[in-house]
C-alpha cells in the first residue's frame, strides 16, 4: 500500500526542520488532516518519493548541495505509473523545478512519462517557479501535458515572486500558506511550491 517504504529512510517520519520542512509543508497542503484544520484532500493518502541527493562541491559550483537528477525524477514518475492502478493514484505533485522557458519544452525527457501518467488519468502538477518572471515558467512545469501552477496572495492577486506566462496555467494560494511542519505544529510559507499542492489535492477530491 501507500505506507510501504522502498529504500532506506524513504518517507520515514522526520523531525529535521531544515531537511524535511519543504516536503512536509507541501504534503500538508495537499492532504494533511489535523484537529483544527486540514489540507485540501484530508481523506487522501500520500506516497512520498525521495529524488533529491547530496552532491559534492565539484558538481555545485564550489559548495556541496542537494539536487535532483533528471534520471531520478523520471524513475520516480515511472514508479507512480507502474503503481497507478494498485494505489488508485489521482495526481502527482512536483513542487520543484529549474530554468526558465518561454514556451512548451516538450523536448525534455520528462514528457513521455508525464504523457503516460495522463493516459492513466493521473495529473502531473508542477510549480511554475519563483523568479517573478512574467513570460517564463520553470521545468518541468513547461511540459505541455503537465499542469502549471502559479501563486496568488490572500487578496487573490498574483504573488510578486510567481512566474507566469500567456499559455494555459492555473493559479492557487501561495503567499502565504499555513501548513504542517516536521515534529508537529504549523508555519506559514510562500512559493509556487505551496500553490501546486492545492491543485494536486483538488484533483484528488474530484476523483
N, CA, C and O of each residue as an XYZ file, in Angstrom:
828
protein
N       0.831     -1.195      0.000
C       0.000      0.000      0.000
C       0.858      1.235      0.000
O       2.077      1.161     -0.160
N       0.212      2.388      0.183
C       0.918      3.653      0.143
C       1.836      3.838      1.338
O       2.664      4.749      1.338
N       1.710      2.981      2.376
C       2.573      3.099      3.539
C       3.830      2.245      3.417
O       4.611      2.165      4.366
N       4.038      1.608      2.272
C       5.229      0.790      2.049
C       6.452      1.673      1.853
O       6.389      2.680      1.148
N       7.567      1.297      2.475
C       8.809      2.043      2.329
C       9.738      1.275      1.407
O      10.094      0.132      1.692
N      10.131      1.893      0.310
C      11.069      1.279     -0.633
C      12.366      2.076     -0.568
O      12.399      3.248     -0.944
N      13.425      1.446     -0.096
C      14.696      2.137      0.064
C      14.839      2.681      1.471
O      13.849      3.119      2.058
N      16.047      2.667      2.035
C      16.266      3.092      3.416
C      15.822      4.531      3.667
O      16.305      5.456      3.014
N      14.906      4.718      4.610
C      14.507      6.055      5.021
C      13.472      6.742      4.170
O      13.048      7.851      4.498
N      13.051      6.123      3.087
C      12.090      6.772      2.199
C      10.756      6.973      2.902
O      10.134      6.009      3.349
N      10.317      8.214      3.001
C       9.027      8.513      3.607
C       8.961      8.301      5.095
O       7.870      8.339      5.664
N      10.101      8.074      5.765
C      10.097      7.852      7.214
C       9.799      9.162      7.941
O      10.096     10.238      7.421
N       9.211      9.081      9.150
C       8.972     10.308      9.918
C      10.265     11.102     10.092
O      11.331     10.536     10.334
N      10.151     12.410      9.966
C      11.340     13.271     10.013
C      11.067     14.453     10.915
O      10.035     15.111     10.789
N      11.992     14.729     11.832
C      11.859     15.874     12.729
C      12.900     16.945     12.433
O      13.026     17.912     13.184
N      13.642     16.782     11.352
C      14.679     17.743     10.969
C      14.038     18.843     10.124
O      13.726     18.632      8.952
N      13.848     20.005     10.722
C      13.147     21.087     10.040
C      13.887     21.542      8.791
O      13.257     21.865      7.784
N      15.207     21.573      8.843
C      15.964     22.064      7.694
C      15.914     21.085      6.530
O      15.910     21.500      5.372
N      15.875     19.786      6.826
C      15.904     18.782      5.769
C      14.518     18.424      5.243
O      14.371     18.054      4.079
N      13.503     18.534      6.097
C      12.196     17.994      5.746
C      11.080     19.022      5.724
O       9.923     18.667      5.497
N      11.398     20.287      5.955
C      10.354     21.304      6.028
C       9.543     21.374      4.739
O       8.313     21.325      4.774
N      10.217     21.486      3.622
C       9.531     21.720      2.347
C       8.561     20.598      2.019
O       7.394     20.853      1.718
N       9.027     19.373      2.073
C       8.168     18.238      1.740
C       7.004     18.077      2.696
O       5.893     17.749      2.279
N       7.256     18.307      3.990
C       6.190     18.194      4.984
C       5.130     19.265      4.757
O       3.934     18.979      4.801
N       5.564     20.483      4.518
C       4.647     21.602      4.304
C       3.782     21.364      3.067
O       2.571     21.583      3.095
N       4.409     20.917      1.995
C       3.688     20.653      0.735
C       2.682     19.514      0.917
O       1.540     19.619      0.471
N       3.101     18.430      1.570
C       2.195     17.297      1.791
C       1.006     17.697      2.638
O      -0.113     17.246      2.395
N       1.242     18.550      3.640
C       0.154     19.009      4.488
C      -0.882     19.814      3.719
O      -2.077     19.704      3.993
N      -0.443     20.617      2.765
C      -1.367     21.396      1.943
C      -2.228     20.467      1.103
O      -3.442     20.656      1.012
N      -1.616     19.478      0.495
C      -2.353     18.581     -0.393
C      -3.311     17.679      0.367
O      -4.463     17.521     -0.036
N      -2.849     17.083      1.461
C      -3.653     16.014      2.084
C      -3.493     15.922      3.588
O      -3.719     14.857      4.162
N      -3.111     17.007      4.242
C      -2.987     16.978      5.690
C      -4.333     16.807      6.367
O      -5.368     17.208      5.835
N      -4.304     16.204      7.547
C      -5.537     16.020      8.318
C      -5.228     16.372      9.768
O      -4.561     15.612     10.470
N      -5.719     17.529     10.211
C      -5.443     17.994     11.564
C      -6.709     18.177     12.371
O      -7.817     18.082     11.845
N      -6.534     18.442     13.661
C      -7.690     18.609     14.532
C      -8.326     19.978     14.378
O      -9.532     20.125     14.577
N      -7.527     20.993     14.023
C      -8.060     22.349     13.886
C      -8.363     22.708     12.434
O      -9.360     23.375     12.159
N      -7.522     22.276     11.513
C      -7.799     22.471     10.087
C      -6.997     21.457      9.294
O      -6.061     20.848      9.814
N      -7.366     21.277      8.035
C      -6.780     20.221      7.214
C      -6.341     20.756      5.862
O      -6.593     21.910      5.516
N      -5.677     19.888      5.107
C      -5.311     20.202      3.744
C      -6.507     20.083      2.810
O      -7.639     19.886      3.252
N      -6.245     20.204      1.531
C      -7.319     20.220      0.537
C      -8.027     18.871      0.460
O      -9.251     18.833      0.329
N      -7.297     17.774      0.537
C      -7.877     16.428      0.397
C      -7.527     15.587      1.620
O      -6.697     14.684      1.519
N      -8.141     15.862      2.776
C      -7.744     15.181      4.011
C      -8.013     13.687      4.022
O      -7.439     12.968      4.839
N      -8.870     13.203      3.137
C      -9.146     11.770      3.093
C      -8.228     11.027      2.133
O      -8.329      9.807      2.001
N      -7.340     11.742      1.467
C      -6.401     11.111      0.542
C      -5.165     10.627      1.294
O      -4.851     11.118      2.378
N      -4.477      9.668      0.710
C      -3.181      9.218      1.213
C      -2.076      9.861      0.395
O      -2.309     10.317     -0.725
N      -0.882      9.898      0.950
C       0.268     10.479      0.273
C       1.337      9.409      0.103
O       1.653      8.682      1.045
N       1.890      9.315     -1.097
C       3.047      8.458     -1.346
C       4.237      9.378     -1.581
O       4.274     10.105     -2.574
N       5.203      9.352     -0.680
C       6.379     10.213     -0.824
C       7.486      9.448     -1.538
O       7.744      8.281     -1.244
N       8.127     10.119     -2.470
C       9.229      9.523     -3.222
C      10.413     10.489     -3.143
O      10.309     11.638     -3.571
N      11.525     10.025     -2.602
C      12.707     10.863     -2.435
C      13.539     10.834     -3.710
O      14.025      9.782     -4.125
N      13.696     12.005     -4.325
C      14.519     12.063     -5.548
C      15.748     12.948     -5.366
O      16.601     13.006     -6.252
N      15.849     13.636     -4.231
C      16.990     14.526     -4.020
C      18.137     13.765     -3.358
O      17.930     12.821     -2.596
N      19.353     14.210     -3.677
C      20.534     13.597     -3.077
C      21.618     14.659     -2.885
O      21.599     15.715     -3.517
N      22.561     14.349     -1.998
C      23.689     15.249     -1.748
C      24.703     15.115     -2.879
O      25.042     14.010     -3.303
N      25.181     16.265     -3.360
C      26.233     16.284     -4.375
C      27.453     17.007     -3.814
O      27.303     17.968     -3.059
N      28.661     16.560     -4.169
C      29.867     17.238     -3.678
C      30.052     18.591     -4.359
O      29.408     18.895     -5.364
N      30.945     19.389     -3.788
C      31.178     20.748     -4.276
C      31.535     20.792     -5.758
O      31.201     21.755     -6.449
N      32.206     19.762     -6.243
C      32.622     19.715     -7.638
C      31.448     19.899     -8.592
O      31.612     20.473     -9.669
N      30.256     19.417     -8.207
C      29.090     19.479     -9.068
C      28.178     20.669     -8.752
O      27.129     20.834     -9.374
N      28.580     21.487     -7.793
C      27.663     22.514     -7.280
C      28.247     23.916     -7.295
O      27.715     24.804     -6.629
N      29.309     24.136     -8.024
C      29.866     25.481     -8.095
C      30.658     25.906     -6.880
O      30.760     27.102     -6.605
N      31.226     24.957     -6.138
C      32.108     25.311     -5.036
C      31.659     24.900     -3.663
O      32.489     24.790     -2.761
N      30.349     24.662     -3.460
C      29.831     24.238     -2.172
C      28.984     22.981     -2.358
O      28.280     22.864     -3.361
N      29.036     22.035     -1.411
C      28.135     20.878     -1.512
C      26.684     21.336     -1.587
O      26.334     22.385     -1.046
N      25.848     20.561     -2.249
C      24.456     20.977     -2.424
C      23.559     19.754     -2.506
O      24.025     18.616     -2.572
N      22.276     20.017     -2.501
C      21.270     18.967     -2.671
C      20.542     19.244     -3.974
O      20.010     20.336     -4.174
N      20.517     18.261     -4.855
C      19.875     18.413     -6.156
C      19.127     17.144     -6.526
O      19.310     16.087     -5.923
N      18.283     17.282     -7.533
C      17.562     16.130     -8.077
C      17.994     15.928     -9.525
O      17.888     16.843    -10.343
N      18.474     14.749     -9.835
C      18.871     14.438    -11.204
C      17.642     14.163    -12.062
O      16.630     13.656    -11.578
N      17.746     14.505    -13.332
C      16.655     14.232    -14.268
C      16.280     12.757    -14.253
O      15.099     12.410    -14.272
N      17.285     11.894    -14.220
C      17.022     10.453    -14.253
C      16.250     10.002    -13.017
O      15.412      9.105    -13.106
N      16.526     10.621    -11.857
C      15.814     10.244    -10.631
C      14.358     10.692    -10.678
O      13.473      9.971    -10.216
N      14.102     11.873    -11.232
C      12.721     12.326    -11.369
C      11.951     11.426    -12.331
O      10.793     11.092    -12.078
N      12.580     11.039    -13.418
C      11.914     10.138    -14.363
C      11.609      8.798    -13.706
O      10.517      8.257    -13.881
N      12.569      8.254    -12.948
C      12.337      6.981    -12.252
C      11.181      7.103    -11.267
O      10.380      6.178    -11.129
N      11.093      8.234    -10.587
C      10.000      8.446     -9.632
C       8.649      8.452    -10.348
O       7.694      7.829     -9.885
N       8.575      9.152    -11.466
C       7.326      9.205    -12.231
C       6.979      7.827    -12.797
O       5.805      7.463    -12.875
N       7.991      7.069    -13.188
C       7.746      5.704    -13.658
C       7.215      4.816    -12.538
O       6.382      3.940    -12.770
N       7.704      5.050    -11.322
C       7.215      4.283    -10.167
C       5.737      4.587     -9.917
O       4.957      3.686     -9.609
N       5.360      5.845    -10.050
C       3.950      6.210     -9.931
C       3.142      5.527    -11.023
O       2.092      4.944    -10.754
N       3.625      5.600    -12.237
C       2.931      4.965    -13.367
C       2.726      3.475    -13.129
O       1.641      2.948    -13.372
N       3.757      2.804    -12.660
C       3.700      1.356    -12.504
C       2.808      0.922    -11.350
O       2.398     -0.237    -11.285
N       2.503      1.851    -10.429
C       1.647      1.532     -9.284
C       0.309      2.257     -9.333
O      -0.437      2.263     -8.354
N       0.010      2.863    -10.466
C      -1.162      3.717    -10.579
C      -2.460      2.990    -10.273
O      -3.284      3.488     -9.505
N      -2.649      1.835    -10.857
C      -3.909      1.119    -10.669
C      -4.011      0.530     -9.267
O      -5.068      0.600     -8.640
N      -2.931     -0.043     -8.779
C      -2.949     -0.691     -7.461
C      -3.220      0.303     -6.337
O      -3.917     -0.012     -5.372
N      -2.663      1.510     -6.470
C      -2.793      2.505     -5.405
C      -3.846      3.567     -5.694
O      -4.073      4.448     -4.865
N      -4.490      3.499     -6.848
C      -5.534      4.469     -7.218
C      -5.025      5.908     -7.086
O      -5.613      6.736     -6.391
N      -3.935      6.170     -7.762
C      -3.289      7.480     -7.682
C      -4.056      8.490     -8.535
O      -4.410      8.218     -9.682
N      -4.304      9.660     -7.948
C      -5.059     10.705     -8.640
C      -4.151     11.745     -9.282
O      -4.413     12.199    -10.395
N      -3.087     12.120     -8.585
C      -2.250     13.205     -9.085
C      -0.840     13.077     -8.536
O      -0.598     12.414     -7.527
N       0.080     13.729     -9.228
C       1.473     13.819     -8.802
C       1.769     15.290     -8.565
O       1.443     16.131     -9.402
N       2.377     15.604     -7.445
C       2.754     16.982     -7.161
C       4.261     17.145     -7.309
O       5.036     16.415     -6.691
N       4.672     18.103     -8.128
C       6.088     18.403     -8.322
C       6.354     19.839     -7.893
O       6.326     20.755     -8.715
N       6.606     20.028     -6.627
C       6.971     21.349     -6.114
C       8.479     21.500     -6.217
O       9.192     21.566     -5.216
N       8.933     21.551     -7.441
C      10.359     21.636     -7.759
C      10.485     22.172     -9.172
O       9.489     22.309     -9.883
N      11.693     22.471     -9.575
C      11.897     22.917    -10.952
C      13.147     23.746    -11.101
O      13.827     24.066    -10.126
N      13.436     24.086    -12.334
C      14.603     24.890    -12.628
C      14.551     25.426    -14.044
O      13.813     24.914    -14.886
N      15.330     26.450    -14.303
C      15.379     27.050    -15.624
C      14.199     27.969    -15.880
O      13.307     28.108    -15.043
N      14.208     28.593    -17.049
C      13.135     29.497    -17.467
C      12.813     29.234    -18.927
O      13.697     29.236    -19.784
N      11.529     29.008    -19.198
C      11.110     28.626    -20.550
C       9.943     29.493    -20.981
O       8.947     29.633    -20.271
N      10.093     30.071    -22.166
C       9.084     30.985    -22.697
C       7.903     30.238    -23.314
O       6.798     30.772    -23.404
N       8.147     29.008    -23.736
C       7.089     28.215    -24.356
C       7.257     26.757    -23.943
O       8.145     26.433    -23.154
N       6.413     25.884    -24.470
C       6.460     24.476    -24.078
C       7.831     23.874    -24.345
O       8.475     24.186    -25.347
N       8.265     23.019    -23.449
C       9.592     22.391    -23.529
C       9.427     20.887    -23.746
O      10.017     20.084    -23.022
N       8.638     20.515    -24.726
C       8.279     19.107    -24.909
C       9.407     18.238    -25.433
O       9.225     17.039    -25.640
N      10.573     18.834    -25.648
C      11.742     18.029    -25.983
C      12.446     17.516    -24.727
O      13.410     16.756    -24.825
N      11.972     17.926    -23.549
C      12.587     17.470    -22.306
C      12.257     15.994    -22.055
O      11.196     15.517    -22.460
N      13.159     15.277    -21.391
C      12.979     13.822    -21.224
C      11.845     13.427    -20.286
O      11.502     12.247    -20.222
N      11.243     14.379    -19.550
C      10.106     14.059    -18.679
C       8.823     13.814    -19.471
O       7.913     13.141    -18.986
N       8.749     14.349    -20.667
C       7.488     14.373    -21.405
C       6.864     12.990    -21.603
O       5.671     12.848    -21.338
N       7.592     11.962    -22.052
C       6.937     10.667    -22.292
C       6.239     10.085    -21.058
O       5.111      9.603    -21.163
N       6.888     10.122    -19.898
C       6.266      9.514    -18.722
C       5.124     10.379    -18.195
O       4.155      9.839    -17.661
N       5.208     11.707    -18.326
C       4.081     12.557    -17.952
C       2.885     12.251    -18.850
O       1.745     12.240    -18.386
N       3.141     12.004    -20.126
C       2.071     11.608    -21.043
C       1.472     10.259    -20.644
O       0.257     10.067    -20.698
N       2.334      9.336    -20.246
C       1.848      8.017    -19.834
C       0.974      8.116    -18.585
O      -0.029      7.412    -18.470
N       1.347      8.979    -17.663
C       0.513      9.204    -16.475
C      -0.834      9.794    -16.877
O      -1.882      9.389    -16.373
N      -0.788     10.748    -17.785
C      -2.028     11.388    -18.231
C      -2.965     10.379    -18.888
O      -4.180     10.437    -18.700
N      -2.396      9.458    -19.657
C      -3.205      8.425    -20.292
C      -3.895      7.534    -19.266
O      -4.936      6.943    -19.554
N      -3.318      7.437    -18.069
C      -3.908      6.645    -16.986
C      -4.804      7.488    -16.074
O      -5.261      7.018    -15.033
N      -5.048      8.735    -16.479
C      -5.916      9.601    -15.696
C      -5.254     10.244    -14.505
O      -5.934     10.678    -13.576
N      -3.914     10.313    -14.515
C      -3.162     10.912    -13.411
C      -2.596     12.250    -13.869
O      -1.865     12.322    -14.858
N      -2.941     13.308    -13.142
C      -2.443     14.640    -13.471
C      -1.078     14.863    -12.841
O      -0.860     14.523    -11.678
N      -0.161     15.434    -13.610
C       1.133     15.850    -13.090
C       1.080     17.356    -12.889
O       0.970     18.115    -13.851
N       1.159     17.783    -11.636
C       1.016     19.196    -11.271
C       2.390     19.722    -10.886
O       3.060     19.144    -10.031
N       2.816     20.824    -11.516
C       4.174     21.330    -11.297
C       4.161     22.817    -10.958
O       3.385     23.589    -11.522
N       5.021     23.199    -10.040
C       5.163     24.596     -9.646
C       5.772     25.403    -10.786
O       6.709     24.952    -11.445
N       5.234     26.598    -11.013
C       5.683     27.434    -12.130
C       7.040     28.066    -11.888
O       7.723     28.438    -12.842
N       7.448     28.196    -10.629
C       8.742     28.796    -10.305
C       8.584     30.134     -9.622
O       7.551     30.792     -9.747
N       9.626     30.538     -8.889
C       9.568     31.705     -8.018
C      10.516     32.821     -8.434
O      11.053     33.526     -7.580
N      10.727     32.988     -9.727
C      11.656     34.010    -10.204
C      10.974     35.330    -10.541
O      11.642     36.274    -10.964
N       9.662     35.415    -10.363
C       8.944     36.648    -10.647
C       8.966     37.047    -12.106
O       8.910     38.235    -12.424
N       9.047     36.081    -12.994
C       9.131     36.371    -14.429
C       7.737     36.338    -15.050
O       6.933     35.460    -14.739
N       7.463     37.284    -15.914
C       6.110     37.454    -16.453
C       5.869     36.699    -17.744
O       4.741     36.686    -18.236
N       6.870     36.078    -18.303
C       6.660     35.359    -19.567
C       7.410     34.034    -19.594
O       7.700     33.508    -20.668
N       7.726     33.488    -18.420
C       8.501     32.263    -18.347
C       7.996     31.391    -17.204
O       7.480     31.902    -16.209
N       8.144     30.077    -17.347
C       7.947     29.156    -16.232
C       9.130     28.197    -16.185
O       9.903     28.091    -17.138
N       9.255     27.504    -15.063
C      10.350     26.559    -14.863
C      10.020     25.217    -15.519
O       8.893     24.980    -15.955
N      11.018     24.356    -15.578
C      10.830     22.958    -15.977
C      10.740     22.125    -14.705
O      11.498     22.386    -13.772
N       9.855     21.136    -14.618
C       9.036     20.536    -15.678
C       7.661     21.177    -15.891
O       6.837     20.622    -16.617
N       7.399     22.336    -15.271
C       6.106     22.985    -15.483
C       5.884     23.356    -16.947
O       4.743     23.505    -17.385
N       6.966     23.504    -17.700
C       6.856     23.891    -19.110
C       6.418     22.740    -20.019
O       6.158     22.972    -21.200
N       6.329     21.520    -19.514
C       5.831     20.398    -20.311
C       4.351     20.626    -20.610
O       3.577     20.916    -19.698
N       3.952     20.498    -21.865
C       2.581     20.848    -22.257
C       1.535     19.967    -21.590
O       0.417     20.423    -21.346
N       1.869     18.719    -21.292
C       0.901     17.794    -20.696
C       0.893     17.837    -19.175
O       0.148     17.090    -18.540
N       1.716     18.705    -18.581
C       1.674     18.948    -17.136
C       0.722     20.106    -16.853
O       0.354     20.856    -17.758
N       0.333     20.241    -15.603
C      -0.489     21.370    -15.168
C       0.412     22.331    -14.411
O       0.945     21.985    -13.357
N       0.586     23.544    -14.945
C       1.434     24.560    -14.340
C       0.634     25.356    -13.325
O      -0.531     25.678    -13.563
N       1.252     25.673    -12.194
C       0.547     26.420    -11.157
C       1.414     27.565    -10.643
O       2.529     27.362    -10.162
N       0.869     28.766    -10.758
C       1.473     29.940    -10.161
C       0.799     30.248     -8.833
O      -0.181     29.601     -8.464
N       1.326     31.237     -8.114
C       0.862     31.532     -6.758
C       0.114     32.859     -6.692
O       0.479     33.832     -7.352
N      -0.947     32.874     -5.875
C      -1.672     34.100     -5.597
C      -1.523     34.484     -4.130
O      -1.152     33.663     -3.291
N      -1.819     35.745     -3.842
C      -1.822     36.241     -2.464
C      -3.197     35.995     -1.849
O      -4.117     35.527     -2.520
N      -3.322     36.318     -0.560
C      -4.615     36.176      0.101
C      -5.645     37.149     -0.466
O      -6.848     36.961     -0.281
N      -5.172     38.196     -1.163
C      -6.073     39.139     -1.828
C      -6.401     38.696     -3.255
O      -7.080     39.411     -3.992
N      -5.913     37.504     -3.639
C      -6.164     36.906     -4.951
C      -5.460     37.649     -6.087
O      -5.887     37.583     -7.240
N      -4.385     38.351     -5.753
C      -3.509     38.924     -6.762
C      -2.370     37.948     -7.040
O      -2.082     37.074     -6.222
N      -1.727     38.099     -8.186
C      -0.551     37.284     -8.460
C       0.550     37.648     -7.479
O       0.855     38.827     -7.300
N       1.150     36.650     -6.843
C       2.252     36.903     -5.909
C       3.443     37.502     -6.647
O       3.709     37.152     -7.797
N       4.150     38.394     -5.990
C       5.249     39.111     -6.645
C       6.327     38.176     -7.164
O       7.002     38.495     -8.143
N       6.498     37.038     -6.530
C       7.579     36.114     -6.894
C       7.164     35.090     -7.940
O       8.017     34.386     -8.481
N       5.876     34.994     -8.233
C       5.383     33.896     -9.066
C       5.686     34.105    -10.541
O       5.433     35.176    -11.091
N       6.224     33.083    -11.169
C       6.323     33.095    -12.625
C       4.939     32.972    -13.231
O       4.017     32.459    -12.596
N       4.796     33.438    -14.447
C       3.562     33.260    -15.209
C       3.910     33.354    -16.686
O       4.981     33.842    -17.047
N       3.011     32.890    -17.534
C       3.174     33.080    -18.976
C       1.792     33.103    -19.615
O       0.810     32.758    -18.959
N       1.695     33.506    -20.889
C       0.377     33.633    -21.513
C      -0.249     32.310    -21.929
O      -1.430     32.274    -22.275
N       0.519     31.220    -21.901
C      -0.023     29.911    -22.248
C      -0.831     29.380    -21.061
O      -0.697     29.899    -19.953
N      -1.674     28.346    -21.270
C      -2.561     27.887    -20.184
C      -1.807     27.512    -18.909
O      -0.802     26.802    -18.949
N      -2.310     28.002    -17.782
C      -1.789     27.647    -16.471
C      -2.856     27.975    -15.437
O      -3.815     28.690    -15.729
N      -2.688     27.454    -14.238
C      -3.602     27.725    -13.138
C      -2.902     28.566    -12.082
O      -1.673     28.630    -12.030
N      -3.702     29.207    -11.244
C      -3.193     29.936    -10.090
C      -3.865     29.392     -8.841
O      -5.035     29.012     -8.881
N      -3.134     29.351     -7.733
C      -3.671     28.840     -6.474
C      -2.979     29.577     -5.327
O      -1.939     30.202     -5.536
N      -3.538     29.511     -4.123
C      -2.931     30.219     -2.996
C      -1.480     29.807     -2.754
O      -1.138     28.625     -2.754
N      -0.629     30.834     -2.545
C       0.774     30.536     -2.294
C       1.515     31.617     -1.546
O       2.733     31.525     -1.390
N       0.808     32.658     -1.067
C       1.503     33.779     -0.450
C       0.639     34.469      0.593
O      -0.128     35.372      0.259
N       0.753     34.053      1.871
C       1.416     32.854      2.386
C       0.396     31.749      2.609
O      -0.808     31.963      2.475
N       0.895     30.554      2.953
C       0.046     29.404      3.256
C       0.553     28.771      4.555
O       1.752     28.543      4.713
N      -0.353     28.495      5.466
C      -0.011     27.823      6.723
C      -0.215     26.321      6.537
O      -1.270     25.882      6.079
N       0.798     25.544      6.894
C       0.685     24.088      6.779
C       1.585     23.430      7.819
O       2.244     24.106      8.609
N       1.599     22.108      7.802
C       2.329     21.322      8.800
C       3.840     21.495      8.663
O       4.358     21.785      7.584
N       4.531     21.311      9.788
C       5.990     21.317      9.798
C       6.484     20.071     10.530
O       5.744     19.486     11.320
N       7.727     19.660     10.276
C       8.256     18.468     10.943
C       8.206     18.590     12.461
O       8.492     19.647     13.023
N       7.839     17.494     13.109
C       7.797     17.460     14.556
C       6.506     17.955     15.161
O       6.371     17.981     16.385
N       5.544     18.354     14.327
C       4.273     18.858     14.825
C       4.198     20.366     14.732
O       5.222     21.047     14.689
N       2.988     20.881     14.702
C       2.796     22.319     14.611
C       2.621     22.786     13.183
O       2.574     21.982     12.252
N       2.524     24.102     13.020
C       2.226     24.703     11.715
C       3.060     25.958     11.541
O       3.486     26.590     12.508
N       3.283     26.305     10.262
C       4.032     27.517      9.958
C       3.607     28.027      8.587
O       3.180     27.251      7.733
N       3.724     29.311      8.385
C       3.424     29.906      7.080
C       4.649     29.831      6.182
O       5.781     29.972      6.645
N       4.414     29.609      4.908
C       5.474     29.649      3.904
C       4.863     30.180      2.616
O       3.644     30.178      2.446
N       5.715     30.630      1.722
C       5.219     31.166      0.452
C       6.018     30.589     -0.698
O       7.201     30.278     -0.557
N       5.360     30.449     -1.835
C       6.023     29.948     -3.032
C       5.043     29.245     -3.946
O       3.950     28.864     -3.529
N       5.442     29.074     -5.201
C       4.614     28.265     -6.097
C       4.628     26.806     -5.662
O       3.761     26.027     -6.056
N       5.623     26.437     -4.841
C       5.617     25.099     -4.234
C       4.402     24.903     -3.342
O       3.914     23.781     -3.204
N       3.908     25.967     -2.741
C       2.727     25.896     -1.878
C       1.439     25.949     -2.710
O       0.401     25.439     -2.287
N       1.511     26.560     -3.877
C       0.334     26.652     -4.748
C       0.031     25.319     -5.425
O      -1.129     24.912     -5.502
N       1.059     24.641     -5.914
C       0.859     23.399     -6.665
C       0.082     22.338     -5.888
O      -0.820     21.728     -6.463
N       0.387     22.082     -4.597
C      -0.354     21.034     -3.897
C      -1.836     21.362     -3.656
O      -2.635     20.458     -3.412
N      -2.207     22.651     -3.724
C      -3.642     22.964     -3.693
C      -4.345     22.314     -4.894
O      -5.445     21.776     -4.770
N      -3.695     22.375     -6.035
C      -4.281     21.809     -7.253
C      -4.220     20.281     -7.223
O      -5.195     19.613     -7.569
N      -3.081     19.729     -6.810
C      -2.970     18.271     -6.720
C      -4.002     17.707     -5.757
O      -4.598     16.665     -6.031
N      -4.224     18.381     -4.629
C      -5.231     17.939     -3.675
C      -6.640     18.071     -4.221
O      -7.481     17.200     -4.002
N      -6.898     19.163     -4.935
C      -8.236     19.362     -5.521
C      -8.557     18.276     -6.535
O      -9.698     17.820     -6.615
N      -7.561     17.856     -7.311
C      -7.777     16.779     -8.278
C      -8.110     15.479     -7.558
O      -8.966     14.720     -8.012
N      -7.439     15.219     -6.439
C      -7.746     14.023     -5.650
C      -9.197     14.073     -5.146
O      -9.902     13.064     -5.181
N      -9.634     15.242     -4.681
C     -11.030     15.380     -4.212
C     -11.998     15.115     -5.357
O     -12.989     14.406     -5.181
N     -11.722     15.676     -6.521
C     -12.613     15.489     -7.668
C     -12.692     14.031     -8.098
O     -13.755     13.544     -8.484
N     -11.561     13.338     -8.027
C     -11.546     11.927     -8.434
C     -12.214     11.040     -7.407
O     -12.287      9.826     -7.594
